Amino acid sequence: MFNRFEWTSRDFKKIDNWIVGYAFDALVKMFLPVRRKGLTHIFLSICDHFEPFWQKVSYEIGLERVKRWYEQWPKIANRYNNGKGNVPQYTFFYPIEEYQPQYLAMLSDLCHRGFGEVEIHLHHDNDTESNLRKSLNEFKDILTSKHSLLSRDKNTGGVSYGFIHGNWALDNSRPDKRWCGIDNELQILEETGCFADFTMPSAPDLTQTSKINSIYYAVDDPKKPKSHDRGIAAQKEKTDREGLLMVQGPLSLGLFRDKSELAPLIENGCLAHDYPVSLKRIKRWIHSGIHVKGKPDCLFLKLYAHGCQEASMDYLLGQGLDKLFAMFIQHYNDGRNYLTHFVSARQMVNVIKSIEAGVSLEDWKTVKNFRFLKI
């Protein structure tokens, strides 16, 4: 958080790489607002940076964290079952470096029972191209062969995965080059079967991209870092985009978190104990208007959490997720103006790909598994 009365040049550097784009986008929305007619579809996905060993705890503490999700998450999800088996989904982005068979066995069971999916998360530092390829391919093999997780690309038959970079440092994007080390990381992700990256937004971190509130393709420049800073928008009935698909969450500036706190606020789609869900926040997410170009009646809300951090875990499993789903169902699911779909990260990309291919959303079963079929 920034204190509005104590701004420094260091504070401004946390927003100066995206504030111009945000201001321009706000002006466009003010003077050229998107006119949506009829039903607006909202696709809501929660992408958790799921780190059982956060703060380098013991195996036993990590196990207890996973057990809490294993036991409590299905109870929450089942409260919002629409009667057709479509319960809310939760995507666990699991760190390669924290692999434990027993932890993944529980998460795999959750997923096979229909409560979510597992994708790949990675923290690394001063890495090499060969080691990154090896790490990604070996973890893919573990998740598929030992736990029957991940998905397959219908076009290639290869195993595919979604990705979130640890410490936000995708494609060596930190100014000090820490927590990555590889300038052609996007290229390696594509080569190893990544169907989309879900790292952004990272604000107020300095790794934040100039491009915000977007679904786009980033082409890697292997000689330069942060190639995802710019890109070409995903577009309706346009399937020939090159590069790695980037699915961003909402990012905006607000005035105050509450009446007692005099501080500017960065809204970045984080679900946490110190930033609880509210209708005001949900309206901001929707106002961000993240959509595939040419299809503004389909909005994509990618939220994120750190669900193994005790304070946030207590909030999410205690009341936070209940409040989130209840608010969307109450305010954005009347079937006339809005219809909310709770989707996994993979399902969200399938919807994006189906729009690009011109597939009608009426055929929801086809759309849900359009290209990336769950193993």
Salt bridges, closest charged atoms under 4 A:
ASP25 OD2 - LYS29 NZ 3.14
GLU51 OE2 - HIS121 NE2 2.93
GLU51 OE2 - HIS123 NE2 3.15
GLU97 OE2 - HIS123 ND1 2.51
ASP109 OD2 - ARG113 NH1 3.01
GLU117 OE2 - ARG346 NH2 2.81
ASP125 OD2 - ARG178 NH2 2.70
ASP127 OD2 - HIS124 ND1 2.64
GLU129 OE1 - ARG133 NH1 3.82
GLU138 OE2 - LYS134 NZ 3.06
ASP153 OD2 - ARG371 NH2 2.99
ASP176 OD2 - ARG174 NH2 2.76
GLU185 OE2 - HIS124 NE2 3.05
GLU185 OE1 - HIS165 NE2 3.20
GLU191 OE1 - ARG133 NH2 2.94
ASP229 OD1 - LYS226 NZ 3.98
ASP240 OD1 - LYS238 NZ 3.96
GLU267 OE1 - ARG281 NE 2.82
ASP297 OD2 - LYS295 NZ 3.58
GLU310 OE2 - ARG65 NE 2.75
ASP314 OD1 - ARG68 NH1 2.77
ASP322 OD2 - ARG79 NH2 2.68
ASP334 OD2 - ARG336 NH2 4.00
GLU356 OE1 - LYS353 NZ 3.89
